[in-house]
Amino acid sequence: MAKEISGYLKLQIRGGAANPSPPVGPALGSKGLNIMDFCKQFNARTQDKQGQVLPVLVTIYTDKSFDFVIKTPPAPVMILEAAKKKKGSAEPNRDKVGSVTWDQIKTIAETKMPDLNAFTIESAMKMVAGTARSMGINVKGTAPWAN
């Protein structure tokens, strides 16, 4: 028989760097979960993604056990890495802080595809490009589907 779910918890943790200090410790501790067990499992699964910010969805069961799913890094984080910037623009409609190419957008969209609600790579690229624009980052060139 399946376990009964008591709740969910969403966290964003750097790959390979989960430890019992805030924000991980208090979030898991308040739900009564074994913090060190989570940290060990998370760090083991994310050794290949050291330093990347990774969203995690933790499913909490009534017997205080848990499962977790690691998602792909957030699109804004990947866009900032591609543009080699620390942060986006405070006024994205006026101040543009950087630029990315359509090839970089395609790479990000292919990485994010499992977590996006898009069926084609084109629609995923449009979503990522929209995120870049809302951060004050220009997309250089013409869209591949506009040719």
N, CA, C and O atoms as a GROMACS GRO file, in nm:
protein
  588
    1MET      N    1   0.083  -0.119   0.000
    1MET     CA    2   0.000   0.000   0.000
    1MET      C    3   0.088   0.126   0.000
    1MET      O    4   0.195   0.127   0.061
    2ALA      N    5   0.043   0.229  -0.068
    2ALA     CA    6   0.120   0.353  -0.079
    2ALA      C    7   0.119   0.430   0.052
    2ALA      O    8   0.023   0.422   0.129
    3LYS      N    9   0.226   0.503   0.076
    3LYS     CA   10   0.236   0.585   0.197
    3LYS      C   11   0.144   0.706   0.183
    3LYS      O   12   0.119   0.754   0.073
    4GLU      N   13   0.095   0.755   0.297
    4GLU     CA   14   0.010   0.873   0.296
    4GLU      C   15   0.097   0.998   0.302
    4GLU      O   16   0.185   1.011   0.387
    5ILE      N   17   0.070   1.090   0.211
    5ILE     CA   18   0.149   1.213   0.202
    5ILE      C   19   0.093   1.316   0.299
    5ILE      O   20  -0.028   1.342   0.302
    6SER      N   21   0.183   1.376   0.378
    6SER     CA   22   0.139   1.479   0.472
    6SER      C   23   0.167   1.620   0.420
    6SER      O   24   0.110   1.716   0.470
    7GLY      N   25   0.256   1.632   0.319
    7GLY     CA   26   0.282   1.764   0.263
    7GLY      C   27   0.401   1.767   0.170
    7GLY      O   28   0.469   1.666   0.149
    8TYR      N   29   0.423   1.886   0.116
    8TYR     CA   30   0.535   1.909   0.025
    8TYR      C   31   0.617   2.027   0.075
    8TYR      O   32   0.568   2.111   0.150
    9LEU      N   33   0.741   2.032   0.033
    9LEU     CA   34   0.830   2.140   0.071
    9LEU      C   35   0.918   2.173  -0.050
    9LEU      O   36   0.979   2.085  -0.108
   10LYS      N   37   0.922   2.301  -0.086
   10LYS     CA   38   1.006   2.343  -0.199
   10LYS      C   39   1.125   2.421  -0.145
   10LYS      O   40   1.109   2.513  -0.065
   11LEU      N   41   1.244   2.383  -0.189
   11LEU     CA   42   1.367   2.450  -0.148
   11LEU      C   43   1.453   2.477  -0.270
   11LEU      O   44   1.440   2.410  -0.372
   12GLN      N   45   1.542   2.575  -0.260
   12GLN     CA   46   1.644   2.597  -0.362
   12GLN      C   47   1.779   2.590  -0.292
   12GLN      O   48   1.810   2.672  -0.206
   13ILE      N   49   1.859   2.489  -0.330
   13ILE     CA   50   1.986   2.462  -0.263
   13ILE      C   51   2.096   2.451  -0.368
   13ILE      O   52   2.071   2.403  -0.479
   14ARG      N   53   2.215   2.496  -0.335
   14ARG     CA   54   2.329   2.480  -0.425
   14ARG      C   55   2.369   2.332  -0.429
   14ARG      O   56   2.372   2.265  -0.326
   15GLY      N   57   2.398   2.284  -0.547
   15GLY     CA   58   2.435   2.143  -0.566
   15GLY      C   59   2.555   2.103  -0.483
   15GLY      O   60   2.657   2.172  -0.485
   16GLY      N   61   2.544   1.993  -0.411
   16GLY     CA   62   2.654   1.941  -0.331
   16GLY      C   63   2.684   2.021  -0.206
   16GLY      O   64   2.785   1.998  -0.140
   17ALA      N   65   2.596   2.117  -0.172
   17ALA     CA   66   2.624   2.206  -0.058
   17ALA      C   67   2.512   2.210   0.045
   17ALA      O   68   2.498   2.308   0.118
   18ALA      N   69   2.431   2.105   0.052
   18ALA     CA   70   2.324   2.102   0.152
   18ALA      C   71   2.386   2.076   0.289
   18ALA      O   72   2.464   1.982   0.305
   19ASN      N   73   2.349   2.158   0.388
   19ASN     CA   74   2.394   2.136   0.525
   19ASN      C   75   2.282   2.176   0.620
   19ASN      O   76   2.187   2.241   0.579
   20PRO      N   77   2.293   2.138   0.748
   20PRO     CA   78   2.182   2.160   0.841
   20PRO      C   79   2.158   2.307   0.879
   20PRO      O   80   2.063   2.336   0.952
   21SER      N   81   2.241   2.398   0.831
   21SER     CA   82   2.220   2.539   0.865
   21SER      C   83   2.102   2.594   0.783
   21SER      O   84   2.057   2.530   0.688
   22PRO      N   85   2.054   2.714   0.820
   22PRO     CA   86   1.944   2.773   0.743
   22PRO      C   87   1.983   2.789   0.597
   22PRO      O   88   2.100   2.815   0.569
   23PRO      N   89   1.892   2.775   0.504
   23PRO     CA   90   1.748   2.755   0.515
   23PRO      C   91   1.706   2.608   0.524
   23PRO      O   92   1.590   2.580   0.554
   24VAL      N   93   1.798   2.514   0.498
   24VAL     CA   94   1.761   2.373   0.492
   24VAL      C   95   1.719   2.317   0.628
   24VAL      O   96   1.612   2.256   0.640
   25GLY      N   97   1.801   2.338   0.728
   25GLY     CA   98   1.775   2.280   0.861
   25GLY      C   99   1.641   2.318   0.920
   25GLY      O  100   1.562   2.229   0.953
   26PRO      N  101   1.610   2.448   0.935
   26PRO     CA  102   1.482   2.486   0.993
   26PRO      C  103   1.361   2.440   0.912
   26PRO      O  104   1.259   2.402   0.969
   27ALA      N  105   1.373   2.442   0.779
   27ALA     CA  106   1.261   2.401   0.695
   27ALA      C  107   1.229   2.253   0.714
   27ALA      O  108   1.112   2.215   0.728
   28LEU      N  109   1.332   2.169   0.716
   28LEU     CA  110   1.310   2.025   0.734
   28LEU      C  111   1.279   1.991   0.880
   28LEU      O  112   1.196   1.905   0.907
   29GLY      N  113   1.347   2.060   0.973
   29GLY     CA  114   1.327   2.033   1.115
   29GLY      C  115   1.187   2.064   1.160
   29GLY      O  116   1.132   1.993   1.245
   30SER      N  117   1.126   2.169   1.106
   30SER     CA  118   0.990   2.205   1.146
   30SER      C  119   0.888   2.100   1.102
   30SER      O  120   0.779   2.091   1.159
   31LYS      N  121   0.925   2.020   1.001
   31LYS     CA  122   0.836   1.912   0.954
   31LYS      C  123   0.868   1.780   1.022
   31LYS      O  124   0.799   1.680   1.000
   32GLY      N  125   0.974   1.778   1.105
   32GLY     CA  126   1.010   1.658   1.179
   32GLY      C  127   1.091   1.557   1.098
   32GLY      O  128   1.091   1.439   1.130
   33LEU      N  129   1.160   1.603   0.995
   33LEU     CA  130   1.239   1.512   0.911
   33LEU      C  131   1.383   1.503   0.961
   33LEU      O  132   1.430   1.592   1.032
   34ASN      N  133   1.451   1.396   0.922
   34ASN     CA  134   1.592   1.377   0.956
   34ASN      C  135   1.676   1.465   0.863
   34ASN      O  136   1.691   1.434   0.745
   35ILE      N  137   1.729   1.572   0.916
   35ILE     CA  138   1.800   1.672   0.836
   35ILE      C  139   1.928   1.615   0.776
   35ILE      O  140   1.955   1.634   0.657
   36MET      N  141   2.006   1.546   0.854
   36MET     CA  142   2.134   1.492   0.806
   36MET      C  143   2.113   1.386   0.697
   36MET      O  144   2.190   1.378   0.602
   37ASP      N  145   2.007   1.307   0.712
   37ASP     CA  146   1.976   1.206   0.611
   37ASP      C  147   1.947   1.274   0.478
   37ASP      O  148   1.995   1.229   0.374
   38PHE      N  149   1.867   1.381   0.480
   38PHE     CA  150   1.837   1.456   0.358
   38PHE      C  151   1.965   1.515   0.298
   38PHE      O  152   1.988   1.502   0.177
   39CYS      N  153   2.046   1.580   0.382
   39CYS     CA  154   2.168   1.644   0.332
   39CYS      C  155   2.262   1.544   0.265
   39CYS      O  156   2.317   1.573   0.159
   40LYS      N  157   2.280   1.426   0.326
   40LYS     CA  158   2.367   1.325   0.269
   40LYS      C  159   2.315   1.276   0.134
   40LYS      O  160   2.391   1.264   0.038
   41GLN      N  161   2.184   1.248   0.126
   41GLN     CA  162   2.124   1.200   0.002
   41GLN      C  163   2.133   1.307  -0.107
   41GLN      O  164   2.168   1.277  -0.221
   42PHE      N  165   2.100   1.432  -0.072
   42PHE     CA  166   2.102   1.542  -0.169
   42PHE      C  167   2.243   1.565  -0.222
   42PHE      O  168   2.263   1.577  -0.343
   43ASN      N  169   2.341   1.570  -0.133
   43ASN     CA  170   2.479   1.594  -0.175
   43ASN      C  171   2.532   1.480  -0.262
   43ASN      O  172   2.608   1.503  -0.356
   44ALA      N  173   2.491   1.356  -0.231
   44ALA     CA  174   2.534   1.242  -0.312
   44ALA      C  175   2.476   1.250  -0.453
   44ALA      O  176   2.544   1.218  -0.550
   45ARG      N  177   2.350   1.293  -0.464
   45ARG     CA  178   2.285   1.300  -0.595
   45ARG      C  179   2.329   1.420  -0.679
   45ARG      O  180   2.314   1.419  -0.801
   46THR      N  181   2.385   1.523  -0.614
   46THR     CA  182   2.419   1.645  -0.687
   46THR      C  183   2.570   1.670  -0.694
   46THR      O  184   2.612   1.784  -0.712
   47GLN      N  185   2.651   1.568  -0.680
   47GLN     CA  186   2.796   1.585  -0.687
   47GLN      C  187   2.840   1.639  -0.823
   47GLN      O  188   2.937   1.714  -0.831
   48ASP      N  189   2.769   1.601  -0.929
   48ASP     CA  190   2.806   1.646  -1.063
   48ASP      C  191   2.758   1.789  -1.094
   48ASP      O  192   2.794   1.845  -1.197
   49LYS      N  193   2.677   1.847  -1.006
   49LYS     CA  194   2.623   1.982  -1.028
   49LYS      C  195   2.669   2.077  -0.919
   49LYS      O  196   2.590   2.159  -0.871
   50GLN      N  197   2.794   2.067  -0.879
   50GLN     CA  198   2.849   2.149  -0.772
   50GLN      C  199   2.828   2.299  -0.797
   50GLN      O  200   2.862   2.349  -0.904
   51GLY      N  201   2.774   2.369  -0.697
   51GLY     CA  202   2.760   2.514  -0.704
   51GLY      C  203   2.638   2.566  -0.776
   51GLY      O  204   2.605   2.683  -0.760
   52GLN      N  205   2.570   2.483  -0.856
   52GLN     CA  206   2.450   2.530  -0.927
   52GLN      C  207   2.332   2.535  -0.830
   52GLN      O  208   2.319   2.448  -0.744
   53VAL      N  209   2.248   2.636  -0.845
   53VAL     CA  210   2.126   2.645  -0.765
   53VAL      C  211   2.026   2.546  -0.822
   53VAL      O  212   1.994   2.550  -0.941
   54LEU      N  213   1.977   2.456  -0.738
   54LEU     CA  214   1.885   2.352  -0.783
   54LEU      C  215   1.755   2.355  -0.701
   54LEU      O  216   1.760   2.345  -0.578
   55PRO      N  217   1.641   2.369  -0.765
   55PRO     CA  218   1.514   2.358  -0.694
   55PRO      C  219   1.489   2.212  -0.655
   55PRO      O  220   1.516   2.121  -0.733
   56VAL      N  221   1.437   2.191  -0.536
   56VAL     CA  222   1.409   2.057  -0.487
   56VAL      C  223   1.266   2.053  -0.436
   56VAL      O  224   1.224   2.141  -0.360
   57LEU      N  225   1.190   1.950  -0.476
   57LEU     CA  226   1.055   1.929  -0.425
   57LEU      C  227   1.060   1.807  -0.333
   57LEU      O  228   1.081   1.694  -0.378
   58VAL      N  229   1.041   1.832  -0.204
   58VAL     CA  230   1.047   1.725  -0.103
   58VAL      C  231   0.904   1.681  -0.072
   58VAL      O  232   0.820   1.763  -0.036
   59THR      N  233   0.876   1.552  -0.088
   59THR     CA  234   0.746   1.496  -0.053
   59THR      C  235   0.758   1.436   0.087
   59THR      O  236   0.840   1.348   0.111
   60ILE      N  237   0.675   1.485   0.178
   60ILE     CA  238   0.681   1.442   0.318
   60ILE      C  239   0.566   1.346   0.344
   60ILE      O  240   0.451   1.374   0.311
   61TYR      N  241   0.598   1.230   0.405
   61TYR     CA  242   0.497   1.130   0.437
   61TYR      C  243   0.462   1.136   0.585
   61TYR      O  244   0.537   1.192   0.665
   62THR      N  245   0.347   1.079   0.621
   62THR     CA  246   0.299   1.085   0.759
   62THR      C  247   0.391   1.013   0.857
   62THR      O  248   0.391   1.047   0.976
   63ASP      N  249   0.469   0.915   0.812
   63ASP     CA  250   0.561   0.844   0.902
   63ASP      C  251   0.697   0.914   0.911
   63ASP      O  252   0.795   0.853   0.953
   64LYS      N  253   0.703   1.042   0.871
   64LYS     CA  254   0.823   1.127   0.876
   64LYS      C  255   0.934   1.082   0.782
   64LYS      O  256   1.049   1.123   0.798
   65SER      N  257   0.901   1.001   0.683
   65SER     CA  258   0.998   0.969   0.579
   65SER      C  259   0.976   1.068   0.465
   65SER      O  260   0.879   1.144   0.466
   66PHE      N  261   1.065   1.068   0.368
   66PHE     CA  262   1.053   1.165   0.259
   66PHE      C  263   1.114   1.112   0.131
   66PHE      O  264   1.198   1.021   0.132
   67ASP      N  265   1.072   1.170   0.021
   67ASP     CA  266   1.132   1.152  -0.111
   67ASP      C  267   1.158   1.291  -0.164
   67ASP      O  268   1.091   1.386  -0.123
   68PHE      N  269   1.252   1.305  -0.255
   68PHE     CA  270   1.269   1.436  -0.316
   68PHE      C  271   1.306   1.425  -0.463
   68PHE      O  272   1.371   1.330  -0.506
   69VAL      N  273   1.263   1.525  -0.538
   69VAL     CA  274   1.289   1.534  -0.681
   69VAL      C  275   1.372   1.658  -0.704
   69VAL      O  276   1.336   1.767  -0.658
   70ILE      N  277   1.483   1.643  -0.776
   70ILE     CA  278   1.570   1.757  -0.807
   70ILE      C  279   1.534   1.806  -0.947
   70ILE      O  280   1.538   1.728  -1.043
   71LYS      N  281   1.501   1.933  -0.958
   71LYS     CA  282   1.464   1.993  -1.087
   71LYS      C  283   1.587   2.052  -1.154
   71LYS      O  284   1.696   2.052  -1.097
   72THR      N  285   1.569   2.103  -1.276
   72THR     CA  286   1.679   2.169  -1.346
   72THR      C  287   1.697   2.309  -1.288
   72THR      O  288   1.603   2.364  -1.230
   73PRO      N  289   1.816   2.368  -1.301
   73PRO     CA  290   1.839   2.502  -1.247
   73PRO      C  291   1.739   2.603  -1.304
   73PRO      O  292   1.695   2.588  -1.418
   74PRO      N  293   1.703   2.706  -1.227
   74PRO     CA  294   1.609   2.807  -1.276
   74PRO      C  295   1.662   2.877  -1.402
   74PRO      O  296   1.782   2.900  -1.414
   75ALA      N  297   1.572   2.912  -1.493
   75ALA     CA  298   1.610   2.978  -1.618
   75ALA      C  299   1.685   3.109  -1.593
   75ALA      O  300   1.786   3.133  -1.660
   76PRO      N  301   1.640   3.196  -1.500
   76PRO     CA  302   1.714   3.320  -1.478
   76PRO      C  303   1.860   3.298  -1.437
   76PRO      O  304   1.948   3.374  -1.479
   77VAL      N  305   1.887   3.196  -1.357
   77VAL     CA  306   2.024   3.166  -1.315
   77VAL      C  307   2.107   3.125  -1.436
   77VAL      O  308   2.221   3.168  -1.450
   78MET      N  309   2.051   3.042  -1.522
   78MET     CA  310   2.123   2.996  -1.640
   78MET      C  311   2.145   3.111  -1.739
   78MET      O  312   2.250   3.118  -1.804
   79ILE      N  313   2.048   3.201  -1.750
   79ILE     CA  314   2.062   3.316  -1.840
   79ILE      C  315   2.173   3.409  -1.789
   79ILE      O  316   2.253   3.458  -1.868
   80LEU      N  317   2.177   3.433  -1.659
   80LEU     CA  318   2.282   3.518  -1.603
   80LEU      C  319   2.421   3.457  -1.625
   80LEU      O  320   2.516   3.529  -1.653
   81GLU      N  321   2.432   3.326  -1.613
   81GLU     CA  322   2.559   3.258  -1.639
   81GLU      C  323   2.599   3.275  -1.785
   81GLU      O  324   2.716   3.302  -1.815
   82ALA      N  325   2.502   3.260  -1.877
   82ALA     CA  326   2.531   3.273  -2.020
   82ALA      C  327   2.573   3.415  -2.055
   82ALA      O  328   2.660   3.436  -2.139
   83ALA      N  329   2.511   3.514  -1.990
   83ALA     CA  330   2.543   3.654  -2.017
   83ALA      C  331   2.664   3.701  -1.937
   83ALA      O  332   2.713   3.813  -1.957
   84LYS      N  333   2.713   3.617  -1.847
   84LYS     CA  334   2.827   3.650  -1.760
   84LYS      C  335   2.799   3.775  -1.676
   84LYS      O  336   2.882   3.866  -1.668
   85LYS      N  337   2.681   3.778  -1.614
   85LYS     CA  338   2.640   3.889  -1.529
   85LYS      C  339   2.607   3.836  -1.390
   85LYS      O  340   2.576   3.718  -1.372
   86LYS      N  341   2.613   3.926  -1.290
   86LYS     CA  342   2.580   3.887  -1.153
   86LYS      C  343   2.430   3.898  -1.126
   86LYS      O  344   2.373   3.816  -1.053
   87LYS      N  345   2.366   4.001  -1.185
   87LYS     CA  346   2.222   4.018  -1.166
   87LYS      C  347   2.160   4.089  -1.284
   87LYS      O  348   2.230   4.148  -1.367
   88GLY      N  349   2.028   4.083  -1.291
   88GLY     CA  350   1.955   4.147  -1.400
   88GLY      C  351   1.939   4.295  -1.375
   88GLY      O  352   1.990   4.349  -1.277
   89SER      N  353   1.867   4.360  -1.465
   89SER     CA  354   1.847   4.504  -1.458
   89SER      C  355   1.737   4.540  -1.358
   89SER      O  356   1.639   4.467  -1.343
   90ALA      N  357   1.755   4.653  -1.288
   90ALA     CA  358   1.651   4.702  -1.198
   90ALA      C  359   1.534   4.758  -1.278
   90ALA      O  360   1.419   4.751  -1.234
   91GLU      N  361   1.563   4.812  -1.396
   91GLU     CA  362   1.459   4.864  -1.486
   91GLU      C  363   1.478   4.798  -1.622
   91GLU      O  364   1.538   4.858  -1.712
   92PRO      N  365   1.427   4.675  -1.640
   92PRO     CA  366   1.453   4.600  -1.764
   92PRO      C  367   1.398   4.667  -1.890
   92PRO      O  368   1.450   4.642  -1.999
   93ASN      N  369   1.295   4.752  -1.877
   93ASN     CA  370   1.240   4.816  -1.995
   93ASN      C  371   1.327   4.933  -2.042
   93ASN      O  372   1.316   4.974  -2.157
   94ARG      N  373   1.413   4.986  -1.956
   94ARG     CA  374   1.500   5.099  -1.990
   94ARG      C  375   1.647   5.060  -1.998
   94ARG      O  376   1.714   5.091  -2.097
   95ASP      N  377   1.697   4.992  -1.896
   95ASP     CA  378   1.840   4.960  -1.888
   95ASP      C  379   1.863   4.813  -1.926
   95ASP      O  380   1.813   4.722  -1.860
   96LYS      N  381   1.940   4.793  -2.031
   96LYS     CA  382   1.978   4.658  -2.071
   96LYS      C  383   2.118   4.631  -2.015
   96LYS      O  384   2.210   4.710  -2.037
   97VAL      N  385   2.133   4.520  -1.943
   97VAL     CA  386   2.261   4.493  -1.875
   97VAL      C  387   2.351   4.396  -1.950
   97VAL      O  388   2.470   4.386  -1.919
   98GLY      N  389   2.297   4.324  -2.046
   98GLY     CA  390   2.379   4.227  -2.118
   98GLY      C  391   2.306   4.171  -2.236
   98GLY      O  392   2.198   4.218  -2.272
   99SER      N  393   2.365   4.069  -2.298
   99SER     CA  394   2.299   4.007  -2.412
   99SER      C  395   2.340   3.860  -2.422
   99SER      O  396   2.446   3.819  -2.374
  100VAL      N  397   2.253   3.782  -2.484
  100VAL     CA  398   2.278   3.641  -2.511
  100VAL      C  399   2.242   3.614  -2.657
  100VAL      O  400   2.169   3.692  -2.719
  101THR      N  401   2.292   3.504  -2.712
  101THR     CA  402   2.261   3.469  -2.850
  101THR      C  403   2.148   3.366  -2.853
  101THR      O  404   2.114   3.307  -2.750
  102TRP      N  405   2.092   3.345  -2.970
  102TRP     CA  406   1.986   3.244  -2.983
  102TRP      C  407   2.042   3.104  -2.960
  102TRP      O  408   1.968   3.015  -2.916
  103ASP      N  409   2.169   3.082  -2.989
  103ASP     CA  410   2.230   2.950  -2.962
  103ASP      C  411   2.233   2.923  -2.812
  103ASP      O  412   2.207   2.811  -2.767
  104GLN      N  413   2.267   3.027  -2.732
  104GLN     CA  414   2.268   3.011  -2.587
  104GLN      C  415   2.126   2.988  -2.535
  104GLN      O  416   2.105   2.907  -2.445
  105ILE      N  417   2.029   3.059  -2.593
  105ILE     CA  418   1.888   3.040  -2.554
  105ILE      C  419   1.846   2.897  -2.584
  105ILE      O  420   1.776   2.834  -2.503
  106LYS      N  421   1.887   2.844  -2.700
  106LYS     CA  422   1.850   2.707  -2.736
  106LYS      C  423   1.910   2.606  -2.638
  106LYS      O  424   1.842   2.511  -2.598
  107THR      N  425   2.035   2.626  -2.599
  107THR     CA  426   2.101   2.537  -2.504
  107THR      C  427   2.026   2.537  -2.369
  107THR      O  428   2.003   2.432  -2.310
  108ILE      N  429   1.990   2.657  -2.323
  108ILE     CA  430   1.916   2.669  -2.196
  108ILE      C  431   1.780   2.603  -2.208
  108ILE      O  432   1.738   2.531  -2.117
  109ALA      N  433   1.710   2.626  -2.320
  109ALA     CA  434   1.577   2.567  -2.340
  109ALA      C  435   1.584   2.414  -2.343
  109ALA      O  436   1.496   2.347  -2.288
  110GLU      N  437   1.688   2.359  -2.408
  110GLU     CA  438   1.702   2.213  -2.411
  110GLU      C  439   1.728   2.156  -2.272
  110GLU      O  440   1.678   2.048  -2.239
  111THR      N  441   1.803   2.228  -2.191
  111THR     CA  442   1.830   2.185  -2.054
  111THR      C  443   1.702   2.190  -1.970
  111THR      O  444   1.675   2.099  -1.892
  112LYS      N  445   1.624   2.298  -1.987
  112LYS     CA  446   1.503   2.321  -1.907
  112LYS      C  447   1.382   2.243  -1.956
  112LYS      O  448   1.281   2.236  -1.886
  113MET      N  449   1.389   2.184  -2.074
  113MET     CA  450   1.273   2.120  -2.138
  113MET      C  451   1.194   2.025  -2.047
  113MET      O  452   1.071   2.030  -2.052
  114PRO      N  453   1.257   1.940  -1.964
  114PRO     CA  454   1.176   1.850  -1.880
  114PRO      C  455   1.088   1.924  -1.779
  114PRO      O  456   0.984   1.871  -1.738
  115ASP      N  457   1.127   2.045  -1.738
  115ASP     CA  458   1.051   2.118  -1.637
  115ASP      C  459   0.958   2.224  -1.694
  115ASP      O  460   0.883   2.288  -1.620
  116LEU      N  461   0.963   2.245  -1.826
  116LEU     CA  462   0.875   2.346  -1.887
  116LEU      C  463   0.749   2.279  -1.941
  116LEU      O  464   0.749   2.161  -1.974
  117ASN      N  465   0.642   2.357  -1.950
  117ASN     CA  466   0.520   2.303  -2.009
  117ASN      C  467   0.513   2.342  -2.156
  117ASN      O  468   0.420   2.409  -2.201
  118ALA      N  469   0.615   2.298  -2.231
  118ALA     CA  470   0.624   2.325  -2.373
  118ALA      C  471   0.645   2.193  -2.447
  118ALA      O  472   0.713   2.103  -2.397
  119PHE      N  473   0.586   2.183  -2.565
  119PHE     CA  474   0.600   2.059  -2.642
  119PHE      C  475   0.712   2.066  -2.743
  119PHE      O  476   0.772   1.963  -2.775
  120THR      N  477   0.742   2.185  -2.794
  120THR     CA  478   0.846   2.198  -2.895
  120THR      C  479   0.961   2.281  -2.840
  120THR      O  480   0.944   2.359  -2.746
  121ILE      N  481   1.078   2.264  -2.899
  121ILE     CA  482   1.195   2.340  -2.856
  121ILE      C  483   1.177   2.488  -2.888
  121ILE      O  484   1.228   2.574  -2.816
  122GLU      N  485   1.103   2.518  -2.996
  122GLU     CA  486   1.076   2.658  -3.032
  122GLU      C  487   0.998   2.729  -2.923
  122GLU      O  488   1.034   2.840  -2.883
  123SER      N  489   0.892   2.666  -2.874
  123SER     CA  490   0.811   2.729  -2.770
  123SER      C  491   0.891   2.742  -2.640
  123SER      O  492   0.875   2.840  -2.566
  124ALA      N  493   0.978   2.645  -2.612
  124ALA     CA  494   1.064   2.655  -2.493
  124ALA      C  495   1.162   2.771  -2.509
  124ALA      O  496   1.190   2.843  -2.413
  125MET      N  497   1.215   2.788  -2.631
  125MET     CA  498   1.307   2.899  -2.657
  125MET      C  499   1.237   3.033  -2.640
  125MET      O  500   1.297   3.128  -2.588
  126LYS      N  501   1.111   3.042  -2.683
  126LYS     CA  502   1.035   3.166  -2.666
  126LYS      C  503   1.016   3.199  -2.518
  126LYS      O  504   1.025   3.315  -2.478
  127MET      N  505   0.991   3.095  -2.437
  127MET     CA  506   0.974   3.116  -2.293
  127MET      C  507   1.103   3.167  -2.229
  127MET      O  508   1.101   3.261  -2.150
  128VAL      N  509   1.215   3.106  -2.264
  128VAL     CA  510   1.345   3.145  -2.209
  128VAL      C  511   1.382   3.286  -2.255
  128VAL      O  512   1.432   3.366  -2.176
  129ALA      N  513   1.356   3.317  -2.383
  129ALA     CA  514   1.385   3.450  -2.436
  129ALA      C  515   1.301   3.556  -2.365
  129ALA      O  516   1.350   3.666  -2.338
  130GLY      N  517   1.177   3.524  -2.335
  130GLY     CA  518   1.090   3.617  -2.260
  130GLY      C  519   1.143   3.641  -2.120
  130GLY      O  520   1.137   3.754  -2.070
  131THR      N  521   1.195   3.538  -2.056
  131THR     CA  522   1.255   3.554  -1.924
  131THR      C  523   1.378   3.644  -1.932
  131THR      O  524   1.398   3.731  -1.847
  132ALA      N  525   1.459   3.624  -2.036
  132ALA     CA  526   1.578   3.708  -2.054
  132ALA      C  527   1.539   3.854  -2.072
  132ALA      O  528   1.599   3.943  -2.012
  133ARG      N  529   1.438   3.879  -2.155
  133ARG     CA  530   1.394   4.017  -2.179
  133ARG      C  531   1.344   4.081  -2.050
  133ARG      O  532   1.369   4.199  -2.026
  134SER      N  533   1.272   4.005  -1.969
  134SER     CA  534   1.218   4.060  -1.844
  134SER      C  535   1.327   4.086  -1.740
  134SER      O  536   1.302   4.150  -1.638
  135MET      N  537   1.448   4.034  -1.766
  135MET     CA  538   1.562   4.058  -1.677
  135MET      C  539   1.650   4.172  -1.729
  135MET      O  540   1.748   4.208  -1.664
  136GLY      N  541   1.614   4.228  -1.844
  136GLY     CA  542   1.694   4.335  -1.902
  136GLY      C  543   1.812   4.283  -1.981
  136GLY      O  544   1.915   4.351  -1.991
  137ILE      N  545   1.799   4.163  -2.037
  137ILE     CA  546   1.906   4.104  -2.117
  137ILE      C  547   1.854   4.088  -2.260
  137ILE      O  548   1.752   4.024  -2.282
  138ASN      N  549   1.924   4.146  -2.357
  138ASN     CA  550   1.885   4.139  -2.498
  138ASN      C  551   1.918   4.002  -2.555
  138ASN      O  552   2.011   3.935  -2.511
  139VAL      N  553   1.838   3.962  -2.655
  139VAL     CA  554   1.867   3.840  -2.729
  139VAL      C  555   1.914   3.884  -2.867
  139VAL      O  556   1.838   3.943  -2.944
  140LYS      N  557   2.042   3.855  -2.898
  140LYS     CA  558   2.103   3.900  -3.024
  140LYS      C  559   2.057   3.816  -3.142
  140LYS      O  560   2.032   3.696  -3.129
  141GLY      N  561   2.045   3.882  -3.257
  141GLY     CA  562   2.014   3.812  -3.382
  141GLY      C  563   1.865   3.796  -3.401
  141GLY      O  564   1.784   3.848  -3.325
  142THR      N  565   1.830   3.722  -3.507
  142THR     CA  566   1.689   3.695  -3.534
  142THR      C  567   1.657   3.554  -3.489
  142THR      O  568   1.742   3.465  -3.490
  143ALA      N  569   1.534   3.536  -3.449
  143ALA     CA  570   1.489   3.405  -3.402
  143ALA      C  571   1.502   3.303  -3.516
  143ALA      O  572   1.475   3.336  -3.631
  144PRO      N  573   1.543   3.179  -3.486
  144PRO     CA  574   1.561   3.077  -3.590
  144PRO      C  575   1.434   3.052  -3.671
  144PRO      O  576   1.443   3.020  -3.790
  145TRP      N  577   1.316   3.064  -3.611
  145TRP     CA  578   1.192   3.036  -3.681
  145TRP      C  579   1.143   3.159  -3.760
  145TRP      O  580   1.047   3.148  -3.835
  146ALA      N  581   1.209   3.276  -3.744
  146ALA     CA  582   1.168   3.397  -3.814
  146ALA      C  583   1.233   3.409  -3.952
  146ALA      O  584   1.199   3.499  -4.028
  147ASN      N  585   1.326   3.320  -3.984
  147ASN     CA  586   1.396   3.327  -4.113
  147ASN      C  587   1.308   3.282  -4.227
  147ASN      O  588   1.352   3.281  -4.342
   0.00000   0.00000   0.00000
